[in-house]
Amino acid sequence: MGEIVLAAKMTHVPTMLMSEQEGPVKGARQTAIDGHREIARRAKELGADTVVICDTHWVVNAGFHINANKHFEGLFTSNEFPQFIKDLPYAYDGDPALGGAIADIATQKGVHTLSHQVDSLELEYGTLVPMRFMSREADFKVVSIAAWCTVHNHDESRLVGEAIREAVEASDSKVLLVASGSLSHKIWPNKDYAANNGTFTISSEFNRQVDLHVLDMWQAGDHATFLKMLGEYANFCCGEGSMHDTAMLYGALGWDSYDAKCEVVTEYFPSSGTGQTNVIFPVT
């Protein structure tokens, strides 16, 4: 019988890749990289063989979608930031059976979901950045779920999260579940970016204060209260992908009955106006 052994909310900022290259950002994101590797180490210790990533950089406009190919391999260049992520090599195995099971169960719950095994369907960088660093600790398989959901509601994503858990438990997989996305996500306006040292600052003090309050709630295990504000938080603080990754995460963990105390493994940091961190959600 399979199980979700660990869960996490994780950053995927492109500057993590740049942090390992020569240039003005070199070394600047080492704590975020270390956080990815620490989460992977802990998951490996718990027996994880697969990572299911809810990716807020994969945008979908109808239905829910899962990239569950048997093998992923290629060179990735970001459409958004081709100057930051260019010709990034990747090669990971996938799990078509698990991806298909998640889609089937979600659809049975009334949330139309499709699982795809298409060689030309690339992984997005919300999956590739975490896998870049986590794969240094273990040879994980990966299943990627679209979580930039433009016409969906959080209750649907909650059901997808439930489907993830049920599919995993019916499998032989030990899974690390990742919600890949930021906290607040108000990127600096283009004309203001350079003047505000945008790479290393946040665009809204209000957003920063709400982000920090959310982290306090997570560390205290007050998830029921957080879920009451999830919709407004995603709206007013521009949550990445409307925070559907986070709704999926909570759906898999039991929604408002989940009360475990989270652990911040990467101290909160601003990036291009947004709020970022790595946080472990223990599975109880």
Buried (B, 14 or more C-beta within 10 A) or exposed (E): EBBBBBBBBBBBBBBBBBBBEEEEBEEBBEBBBBBBBBBBBBBBEBEBBBBBBBBBBBEBEEBBBBBBBEEBEBEBBBEEBEEBBEEBEBEBBBBBBBBBBBBBBBBEBEBEBBBBBEEEBBBBBBBBBBBBBBBEBBEBBBBBBBBBBEEBEBEBBBBBBBBBBBBBEEBEBBBBBBBBBBBBBBBBEEEEBEEBEBBEBBBBEEBBEBBBEBBEBBEEBBBEEBBEBBBEBBEBBBBBBBBBBBBBBBBBBBBEEBEBBBBBBBEBBBBBBBBBBBBBBBBE
